[in-house]
Amino acid sequence: MNSRNSRRQFFGFLAASPLAALLNADDLKHDDIPATAKDALNVMDFEEAARRRIPIAHWAYMTTGVDDDSTLRANREGYLKIKLRPRRLVDVSKVDTSIELFGVKWESPVYISACGSQRAFHPDGELGTARAAKAKNALQMLSTVSSTSVEDVAAALGRPPWYQMYAPTSVAGLETMVRRVEAAGCPVLVLTVDVNPGRNTETERRLRKADTRQCSTCHTAGPNNDSTKPMFKGIERGRNSPAFTWELVDRLRNMTRMKLVIKGLETHEDAELAVEHGADGIVCSNHGGRAMDSCRPSIESLSDVLAGARGRVPVLVDGGVRRGSDAFKALAMGAKAVGIGRPYLWGLGAFGQEGVERVIDILRAELTLTMKQCGTRSVSEITKSYLA
């Protein structure tokens, strides 16, 4: 169930309850859309605000999954099935949410996942996101299909981002991209492997029909087209070949000294192989429900992936995170860090940089409160003992 339907059901419940007598009728008729970023009470508040500002074709690209969108829904529902075991009378007057990844300390385990074509959602695009990440000292992962170059994003961020790679199909193109990312100073290369076979973005294609604008008035290609993406400059077209095998990981391992993280793994078998082929880390992910309709939420796959990694490399997770308590649950299961995608895109689409900053603030505040309620004073204290 999406957040808009949840809000409507909530207001419907209030209207039918004795509480209605305490409320003005007008309070029950609106969806409480924030007028400014500061007005948002949770990250879901940004969704409708963003939808009203983003063209329908661009909104379709961001908001949909594949096939029946079942995995998209499962990602959120997976967190709702996990229950917490709070501990009481622990001194939680001071809580430390910081983590360390590959020798770098971050203020929070919640990081900004790679999402492409961000200028489709706001004119500032990835630069607005980068400025927000800089302001909040948040880890940012930049997509290969970014609408802004890695060099410009690094300048706005104040440091090189992690670089998420959709691998070019040619060896020459692969090396060209790797060398460029190295030259930009990116410390981590995140190879995404879950969309190599292709995908069926059925709902997106249906929604795009409702957009009657002429795309050529603002861009020459749709969000899925690489021809105008700056990171493909000088590289012949073609990426994500279905012929890719673990040989690609070996090639990248031998090609660069950047930390190599494999993103899009969902099983212990693949996690085991990733470590065997020299990966420095893993992102457990189903691409936000945009790769295949497995109906298996990423938080459920996390235990599987952790079993294959066996503590030898850090495992991150993304998909379905909407609350700080969701991040707590993932950390309790063993994730090193937790990525967000659509929530910060909602913030960006609604209010630009300020919206992204507010999303980060909300999730951090919720995580801190959950840690206090559960009696954990640092991320290292968050263990499976806090899960029912």
N, C-alpha and C positions, 0 to 999 in steps of 0.2 A: 504494500500500500504506500503511495507516495505521500509526501508531507502535506500537499494541498488538500488531499482527501481527508487526511487525519485531522487537519484544522477544521474542515467543514463538519466532520462528524462530531468534533468536540463542541463547536458552536451549536450544532443541532441538539446535542445532549443537554447543553445549558438551557436552550430554549424550551425544552420539555421538562425541565426540572424546577424545583422551588426557587433555585437561585435566580431564575429569570426575573422574578419580582424585584430583585435587588439591582438589576441592570437596566440601563436604558435600552430600548428596543434597537436603536441604531448600533449599539455595541455588538449586537448579534448578527448584523447584516454584512459586515465587512471582513476581509481576510487579514486585517492588521498589517498591511504592506508598509514597511518602513519608508519614511520620507528621506531619511539620511542614514548613513551607515551606523551612526551612534544609536539610532532608534531600534536596531535589530536586537532581539533578546537571545536568539540562537541562530545557527548558520542556516537553518531551513527558511528563516524569514527572508533571506536574500533571494531564494529561488524565484518567487513570483515577481519580485522587484526586477530581477534580471530578465525574466521572460518578457515583461512588458516593454523592455528597451532594446532587445536583440531581435533582428529580423528572423522570421520563422525558419528559413532555410539554415541559418547559422545556429539557431537554437536547436534545430533537429540534429545537427552534427554533434552538438555537445551532449544532449540529454538522453539520446536513445542508445539501445544496445544492439543485439543481433537476434535474428529469428523472432521468437515470441517475447523477447526481453525478459525471459525468466531468470537468467543469471543476474541481470541487472537488479531485479527485485530481490533475488536471493541474497545478494551481497549485503543489503541493508537488513533483511530479516534475520540473517545469520547472527548478527550482533544482538538482536533482541531476544534470542533464545538463550544467551549466556547470562547466567546470574552471578551476582557478586556476594561475597561473605565479608561484610564490614567488621572491623575490630574496634572496640571502644576503649576509652580512657588511656589513650596513647598521646604523649606530648607531640602534637603536630603543629606547634606554633611556628615552626620553620620547616619548609618543604623545599627540596632541591629537585627540580624537574630536568636538570641538565643530563646530557649523555655525551659519550665520546665515540666517534666513528672514524676509523682510519687515522687516528692521531689528532683529530680536530674536535674541540669541544663545542657543543651546540646547546642553546638555552632550553630546548625542548625536543622530545623525540618525535614530535609531529612535524613532518617536512612537506614541502611543496612538490608534488609529483609532476612528471613531464606531461604536458598537455599541449597539443599543437594548435597552430593557426589562431592565436589569441587575439589578433586584431579583428577577427570576425566577431568578437564579443565586446571590444572596446578599442577606440583609436590608439590608446597607449599600448595595448597588447602586452607582450612579454616584458616590456620596459616598465610598465606600471606594476606588474607582479614583482619584478626584480627590485624596484625601489621599496616596495612593501617588505620584501624579504630582508633587504638591507636594514630597514628601520627596525625590524624585529629580530635581527640576527637569526634568521631561519634558513635552513638548508633548501636550496632551489635546484631542482633537476630540470634541465632544458631539453625540449623535444627536438629531434632532427627536423621535423616539419614546422619548426618555429617560424613565425612571420617576421622575426628579427634575428640578425646574425648573432652568433655566440660572442663575437668581439663587442658588439654594442650592449648585449645583455650583461657581459662581465663588467663593462664600464659603469652601467647603472647599478649593478649589484655591489660593486666595490671589491669584488673578488671573482674569480672564474667559477661558474656553476658546475655541478655534475652534468655530464653530457649523456643524454639517452640517445642511443643509436638505432636507427633502422638501417641495416647494413646495405650499402649499394651492392648490386649483383656482380659487378666486375671487380677483379682484384685491384686494378688501377684506381677505380673509384673508391674502393674501401681504403686504400692507402692514402689517397688524397684527403679524404675526410678525416682519417685518424691524425695525419700530420697537421692539419689545420686546427683540430681540437687541441692537440698537444701544444701547438704554438700559442694558442689562446690561454694556456695554463691550466686547463681543466684537470683536476686531480683524479677524477673517477669517470670511467667509461661504462655506461650501463647498456648492455646489448639486450634489446627486446626481441624475443623469439616466438611470441605467441600468435602473431598474425601472419607468419610466413606462408601458411597454406591458403590464405585469403579468408574473407568473411562475408556474411550476408546481412548487410545493414538495411533490412527491409523497412522498419519503421521510419528510419531517416528518409528513405526515398519516398515514402508515402507523404510525410509531412512537407517535404520540399515542394511538392506539387501546389501547396497552398501559397507559396511565395511567387507573386506575379511580377516582381521587380526584374529589370534587366540587369543581370550580374555585371555586365560590362561597364555599367555606370560607376562601379566602385572597385572592381577587380576583374582580371582577365581569366581567372580560373577558380573553380570551387575549392573548398577547404581540403578536399582529398587530392588535389592536383599538385605535384611536386615542381612543375616547370617554373614557377615563380618563387619558390622557397629559397632563401639566401644560402642555406647550407648545402644546396645541390649545385651551386655555381661551379662551373668547370667540371662537373661530373655528369657522365652520360646517364640518361634516364634509366630507371629500373632499381627496385629495392625489394627486400623481403621475398627472396626466391623460395618457392616450395622445395627446391633441390638442396637447400642448406642443410648441413649436418653438423655434428660436433667438430668436424674439421674446421669450421668457421671459428669456433672458440679457440682452437689450437692456433690458427693463423693470427688471430688478434692477440693472443697471449704472447706470441713470438714477435709481434709487430710493435708493441708498446710497453712502456713501463708504468703507464697509468694503472691504477687499481681497476680490475675488471669485474664487473657485477653482471650477473645474468638475470634478466627480468622476464617474468611470465611463466615461472615454473609452479607446478601444482601437485607434484608427486615426489615421494621419497626416492624413487628410482632416478628421476632427473636431477634431483638435488645431489645425489651421490655422484652422478656423472659430472655435474658442474664442478664439484670439488676435485674430482679426478683429473679434469681437464684444466685445472689451474685457476678457477674462478676465486676471487677474493671475497665475494659476497653474493647473495641471492635476494631477489625480490619475489616473494610469493604474490602472484597477481593473476587475475583473469582479465586484465585490461579494462577494468570497470564494467565487466559484462559485455565487452565489445569485441571479444575474440571468437568465442563459440558459446552456444547455449547449453553448457554442461549441467546447469541448474545447481552447481555446487559453489557455495559462497567461498570467497578467498579466505575468510577467517576459519572456515572448516578445513580448507586445504593446508592451513598453516602448520598444524600438528604433523601432517604427512611430510611436508618439506623439512621441518625441523628434525624429524627422525632421520632423514637422509643426510642432512648437514652435520648432525651429531656434534654440534658445538665447535666445529672446525673453522667455520666462517660465519659472520653475522648474517642473519636473515631478517629482511625487512618485509613489510606487508602493506598492501593498499587495496582499496575497493570497499565501499559501503560505509566508511567512517563519517559519522555526522555529529558525534558527541565526544567530549573529552573522556567520558566513561567507556566509549568504544576503544579509544586508544589505550586506556588502562587494561581492558580485557585482552587486547592483542599483546601488550607488554607482559601481562601475567602468563600468557600462553608461551612466551619465549621470544617474541619479536624484539629486535633491537631498536627499530624505529617504525613509525607508522605514517604512510603517505596519504595526503588528501588531494582530490582532483576537482570534481564538480563544485564542492563548497567554495573554493577560492575563485573558481570561474564565475560562480554566481555573484560573489562579492565584486569581482572585476567588472562584470557586465552591468551591474547595478550602479556602482559608485567609483569605479576605477581603483587606483591605488588605495584610497581610504577604505574601500570595501574589502580588499584583500587583507589589509591590516586588521580590520575589525574581526574578520573571520579567524585570523590567527589568534587574536586576543581572546575571543570567546572560547575557542577550543583549549587554549592554555589555561584559562580560568577554570573551565569545567574539569580538566584533567587534574589541576591542583586541588580542587574541592573533592574530587573522587579519591585522590590519594590521602587527603586528610580524613575523610569519612572511613576509609579502610585502614587507617593507622599506618600508612607507609610514608616515610620521611624522605626517601630518595627513590629513584627509578630502580636501583639495584635491589631494593626491598620488595618490589612488586613481583610476586611469584604465583605459582598455581594454587597455593594455599588460600588465595583470595577469591578463587572461583568455586562456585557451588558445584 
